[in-house]
Every structure is written in structure tokens, then in C-alpha cells.
């Protein structure tokens, strides 16, 4: 993990991108000593986004199950869901 100022990054953009891509580690860009952005490998970013979406899905399932427990609502059988959607 490295840091550099925005002005340095602007002057060496190709090097910054290569560093993030090759080392698979973010390069943090700073303004007045504070991190304001990061350059990351595109493949790594895609993996992070996918993992974040998976986590959000798992949290939604857990919340739905908790809500069903609280209300005593019974789950809908998969066969019925497929039939209702015309998939059976």
C-alpha cells in the first residue's frame, strides 16, 4: 500500500496505474495529506464489488428470515414459486 499526492500522481499517472495493477495493492492519492481517492486494479475492484453484492444478498436473506420468524409467516415452497412464475 502506498500513498502519493494528487499532483505527483498526475505527473506519473501511467506509473501509478501500473503499480496498482502489478502489485494488486491500492495506491492512495492524497490532497493536503489526506486520502481522497485510490487507484486499484480493475480485476480486484470487480472482485470486491461482487463480494459486497454477495454480502448484501446474505444480509437481505437473514433479514427476511428474521421477519418471517417474528410474524410467524411460513416460507413459500420452491415448487410453488416456480409454478407461480411459469417455470414448472
Secondary structure as UniProt FT lines:
FT   STRAND          2..5
FT   HELIX           6..11
FT   HELIX           13..23
FT   STRAND          27..31
FT   TURN            32..33
FT   STRAND          34..39
FT   HELIX           42..71
FT   HELIX           78..84
FT   TURN            85..86
//
